[in-house]
Amino acid sequence: MSKSDSRKKLKDLLINLHQGCIEFDITTSSNSLLSFRSYYKTLLLHLVDVIKSPTRTPKLRNRAIMILLTIILSGITLSTTVSYTGYKIIQVFKNLIVNSYSRNGRNGKPVLRRTRSQMMLDTGARVMYIHEDNNMNLVGSNRDITLNSKLGNISGMARTNLNNIKQSFKKIFIPPRDEDLFEHDKFLFKNVEMGKLKKSQLFYSKFLSQLSVLSKILIPTIVDKNSILLFLQIFFLILRTYLSLLVARLDGRIVRDIISGRLKNFIVDIGYWFLIAFPASYTNAAIKLLQRKLSLNFRVNLTRYIHDLYLDKKLSFYKIIFDYNANSSIIKNIDNSITNDIAKFCDASTSIFANIAKPVIDLIFFSVYLRDNIGSIGVAGIFINYFVTGYILRAFAPPLGRLASDMSASDGDYYNYHLNLINNCEEISFYQGTNVETTKVKQLYYILMDKMLIMDKSKFNYNMIEGYILKYTWSGLGYVFASFPIIFTTIASGINSEEQNMKQFIVNKRLMLSLADAGSRLMHSIKDISQLTGYTNRIFTLISTLHRVHSNDFAYGAYIVGSNGTGSMENLTGAQSKSFNLKADKVSSSINSSDSTVIRGTIQKNFNGLRFENIDVIIPSTKGQLGSKLIKKLTFQIPPFIAPISSMKINSLQDLNTSLSKLNISNKNSIYDMTLPFSYGPGSSLLILGPNSCGKSSIQRIIAEIWPIYNKNGLMSIPAEDELMCIPQRPYFSKGGTFRDQIIYPMGSDEFFDRGLKDKLLVQILADVKLEYLLKRDKGWSYFDAVFDWKDVLSGGEKQRMNFARILFHKPRFVILDEATNAISVDMEDYLFKMLKKYRFNFISISQRPSLVKYHDLLLEISEDKEGTWTLQTLGTDEAISSIDNEIEELEAKLMKVQVWEEERRELQKRLEVI
Ligand SMILES: Nc1ncnc2c1ncn2[C@@H]1O[C@H](COP(=O)(O)OP(=O)(O)OP(=O)(O)O)[C@@H](O)[C@H]1O
């Protein structure tokens, strides 16, 4: 066959196909084919014309509708794919350019540039910049740091680089906290927890009530982007079902074309098949993407909500240990709950939506379509079959919710123990505690494995029954139902049209199978719902506990308070206290009704000093005010005489100049002159002495407001927040932070640079606390940017001197030091305390070493009798001198006995020699 012959044949085939299929003439007046451009335009116009025209046959109109829909859907698919690919290509080029700029340093290493990673807006909202390029991995790291606030310091070229870098950062807007919303939600959670919404026993479901409260966090408003995603998902689910319907019909037609040997129809139908594959595959991918995106959005919403409750000034992350739920696995492993449980809950809730919504949509569509083919009785039969199956499967469904919750708890225990091992590796190594730790880790691991196995075993029977019914029984019944209409029609009419029967059977069979698939997915989701119940309960308990702890009325887990408000309480018997956690739900009403009466002390803030008045130091417990009283009616004050003027604190050059000019002192030299006093005033000091566990650190806990004041007449007056600094007994070093971050803690590096502070200041502070040698270890000042596990790198004494560096950096007017120098040599201790005095800090030292008396003006001694009594004296007064005299006398008396003891020792040694 010549080339022109085959071309002519192809042309004829195309003309006939269009003519036969939709009566569309693709030739021009000169008998040549339409150009590619005008083909589409004329085809679309012709299709619209055919659809609109009432004179055409319904078959032709249906065909036109199908072709038009397929063209539109393919168009959408193609354009989205093209634009997405284009966007990705642009992104790749952009990243290449940025990387080439940012890697122009020596040896191709990224140039270090100090920048700002976040800022706070006036509204309380926060804008964060997260690096999008994985290679540079800047997220949350201060090492290679972020956008500079001081653009002025950077040369032209560097600025261009910075702008380029800026472009590769993703800007994230975090809305401000909504306190009213929290207040409102607090009651919602409380009501569900106490079952107040339980109006009718029949229709009440704990799971649904919990889910409905949580859904307000997941989708706050109807116009939220998550609800748009949800609607989009529903749209694509409907589209997928519609496309499946088209595919089923096409399938039947193709089989008929093959059997009856209609080549032309076969080619047309195969053409449709390939065309329809575009939107069908796009729809499937879109549903998956939307589901994932929705899950991530839910996770963001939940995590932000929990962070706002957990990490704020109310210190819920500390106080939560006192809540009566604190022993439940959810709170005990709160890190696991916040990270893993939330992710599992979000995945489970979005997949359950897709798993339920899709089969439901399928069921509706297919049954409407099938009703025409197999009649109402057939469809009713199918649904009766579903209900019976659902009932049987529910009866055999294992308690997956509880099992999933148990497994998650064991997972958390195992993970946490490993974390504990890493955090205390040095201590464990010293003790040679590997054996104990290995046993414990193995034990936790086997518990976890056991829980996983129980879960899988419990699914075994269920999976077997499920497989038998859903896979085999249903498809068998499907054949029966699909064949009914054909058999009956053939018997009734006596005509056996094989082609038509084949087409109808194929369509019915495919739809029946899809229906069976939809139904089985619906049945499978019984299992998923059961698992989701477990995760929902865990997340709900976590948030409602956080609400309770975050509340102003938080009673530190106090159990029962007398109705007269005096705080009397029936003693808990052993059995009662053991079952306390189990009964937590039941007793919550009595606690909540009297929350406000448990903690009745008063705190006065912004006081120009620090004052305790009649404060009982009580360990927070379920017994509330009747808990162990460590110190009774504690009263003291520093400075002893409080001036009415407001405090003055120096934070910057401007502050210092203003302060100095007020005092007529000129400061021409420098802000970094550390010899100048930070605070103006006498600089008073108090030493708290006492035996172990008498409650010394607890005084600091009350000052830091992490322990409550229970007694009604207790009054604490404290300075403004930024004028007070508490140094804990165990020094803390932030994880993954630079050396600079450790000195300036609790200030962040962003704020440090925002305020225009320089590393030069830190060098001077390090010199002041005699730690400047650390800088010489690495490459000088670059040590400020070094990231180590500082808790392990620094020695005990260095850690304590870092605490003094923090004090010098923040310059608070009042400092509370808890055993802050017990790892420091005596001469260094002397130096540091003299430094505190020189800079006129007001400080309270908690210690067991009477030798510190010489650095303090006041002495608070807690008695050894465990009765909680104390004495307060001014050092330097006759009383104090006589008390020191008494101590000297006691020591001299002991020295007198030395001769006797030495004699005894000699005697013992002699005896040993004889043996
Ligand atoms: N969270 C807590 N829950 C229960 N009891 C606590 C808690 N914190 C402290 N205690 C108890 O309170 C008592 C006083 O503790 P505190 O830390 O105030 O002692 P301290 O006087 O500072 O002792 P030391 O000199 O040994 O540090 C101790 O018996 C301790 O066990």
The ligand as an SDF file (V2000), in Angstrom:
LIG
                    3D

 31 33  0  0  0  0  0  0  0  0999 V2000
    6.5110   17.8560   93.7490 N   0  0  0  0  0  0  0  0  0  0  0  0
    6.5840   17.3810   94.9820 C   0  0  0  0  0  0  0  0  0  0  0  0
    5.6880   16.4630   95.3900 N   0  0  0  0  0  0  0  0  0  0  0  0
    5.7500   15.9550   96.6200 C   0  0  0  0  0  0  0  0  0  0  0  0
    6.6470   16.3150   97.5280 N   0  0  0  0  0  0  0  0  0  0  0  0
    7.5630   17.2290   97.1990 C   0  0  0  0  0  0  0  0  0  0  0  0
    7.5800   17.8130   95.9040 C   0  0  0  0  0  0  0  0  0  0  0  0
    8.5990   18.6810   95.8540 N   0  0  0  0  0  0  0  0  0  0  0  0
    9.1990   18.6390   97.0630 C   0  0  0  0  0  0  0  0  0  0  0  0
    8.5920   17.7730   97.8880 N   0  0  0  0  0  0  0  0  0  0  0  0
    8.9520   17.4450   99.2620 C   0  0  0  0  0  0  0  0  0  0  0  0
    8.9960   18.6450  100.0030 O   0  0  0  0  0  0  0  0  0  0  0  0
    9.9960   18.5590  100.9880 C   0  0  0  0  0  0  0  0  0  0  0  0
   10.8240   19.8420  100.9410 C   0  0  0  0  0  0  0  0  0  0  0  0
   11.4700   19.9030   99.7300 O   0  0  0  0  0  0  0  0  0  0  0  0
   12.5230   21.0690   99.4140 P   0  0  0  0  0  0  0  0  0  0  0  0
   13.0440   20.8190   98.0370 O   0  0  0  0  0  0  0  0  0  0  0  0
   11.8880   22.3750   99.6860 O   0  0  0  0  0  0  0  0  0  0  0  0
   13.6550   20.7730  100.4760 O   0  0  0  0  0  0  0  0  0  0  0  0
   14.9600   21.6000  100.8160 P   0  0  0  0  0  0  0  0  0  0  0  0
   14.7720   22.1800  102.1430 O   0  0  0  0  0  0  0  0  0  0  0  0
   15.3070   22.5450   99.7210 O   0  0  0  0  0  0  0  0  0  0  0  0
   15.9960   20.4090  100.9060 O   0  0  0  0  0  0  0  0  0  0  0  0
   17.4940   20.3110  100.3470 P   0  0  0  0  0  0  0  0  0  0  0  0
   18.3220   21.1190  101.2500 O   0  0  0  0  0  0  0  0  0  0  0  0
   17.7800   18.8460  100.4810 O   0  0  0  0  0  0  0  0  0  0  0  0
   17.4600   20.7810   98.9530 O   0  0  0  0  0  0  0  0  0  0  0  0
   10.8140   17.3110  100.6930 C   0  0  0  0  0  0  0  0  0  0  0  0
   10.4950   16.3380  101.6600 O   0  0  0  0  0  0  0  0  0  0  0  0
   10.3540   16.8720   99.3120 C   0  0  0  0  0  0  0  0  0  0  0  0
   10.3140   15.4630   99.2430 O   0  0  0  0  0  0  0  0  0  0  0  0
  1  2  1  0
  2  3  1  0
  2  7  2  0
  3  4  2  0
  4  5  1  0
  5  6  2  0
  6  7  1  0
  6 10  1  0
  7  8  1  0
  8  9  2  0
  9 10  1  0
 10 11  1  0
 11 12  1  0
 11 30  1  0
 12 13  1  0
 13 14  1  0
 13 28  1  0
 14 15  1  0
 15 16  1  0
 16 17  2  0
 16 18  1  0
 16 19  1  0
 19 20  1  0
 20 21  2  0
 20 22  1  0
 20 23  1  0
 23 24  1  0
 24 25  2  0
 24 26  1  0
 24 27  1  0
 28 29  1  0
 28 30  1  0
 30 31  1  0
M  END
$$$$
